[in-house]
Amino acid sequence: MTWFGHEKRRKKTNCERSTGYSSNLLRWQWVRALKLAHPEQNATLLELILEVDHQGQRIARFDAAIDQAVDAAPERYGRSSTDCKRCVGLRK
């Protein structure tokens, strides 16, 4: 589907979804491979990485809920429902 000249995009990963850059995935792989000097630093880094992953999962669930709500919207809402469906299609 095209809309204003844009091709329908593939579904993004959590890293891409958060910033829009696919190179961010490489950065996260680098961050996950880091080994810091002190065990306390490694524990803190791990907790932060896990929290970012958790928030990414929450965003994915919210995105899925929005997709379902838009698909289930009755046609009586007319143009706003159609416009919303177009916006959801561009996010993927």
Contacts in CASP RR format, 6 or more apart in sequence:
PFRMAT RR
TARGET T0000
AUTHOR 0000-0000-0000
METHOD contacts of the structure
MODEL  1
MTWFGHEKRRKKTNCERSTGYSSNLLRWQWVRALKLAHPEQNATLLELIL
EVDHQGQRIARFDAAIDQAVDAAPERYGRSSTDCKRCVGLRK
1 8 0 8 1.000
1 89 0 8 1.000
2 8 0 8 1.000
3 86 0 8 1.000
3 89 0 8 1.000
3 90 0 8 1.000
6 90 0 8 1.000
8 89 0 8 1.000
8 90 0 8 1.000
8 92 0 8 1.000
9 89 0 8 1.000
9 90 0 8 1.000
9 91 0 8 1.000
9 92 0 8 1.000
10 92 0 8 1.000
11 92 0 8 1.000
12 20 0 8 1.000
12 92 0 8 1.000
13 25 0 8 1.000
14 53 0 8 1.000
14 56 0 8 1.000
14 57 0 8 1.000
14 59 0 8 1.000
14 60 0 8 1.000
15 22 0 8 1.000
15 24 0 8 1.000
15 25 0 8 1.000
15 27 0 8 1.000
15 28 0 8 1.000
16 22 0 8 1.000
16 24 0 8 1.000
16 25 0 8 1.000
17 56 0 8 1.000
17 59 0 8 1.000
17 60 0 8 1.000
17 63 0 8 1.000
18 24 0 8 1.000
18 56 0 8 1.000
18 59 0 8 1.000
31 45 0 8 1.000
31 49 0 8 1.000
32 49 0 8 1.000
34 45 0 8 1.000
35 42 0 8 1.000
36 42 0 8 1.000
36 45 0 8 1.000
63 91 0 8 1.000
66 88 0 8 1.000
67 88 0 8 1.000
70 81 0 8 1.000
70 84 0 8 1.000
70 85 0 8 1.000
70 88 0 8 1.000
71 85 0 8 1.000
73 81 0 8 1.000
73 84 0 8 1.000
73 85 0 8 1.000
74 81 0 8 1.000
75 81 0 8 1.000
END
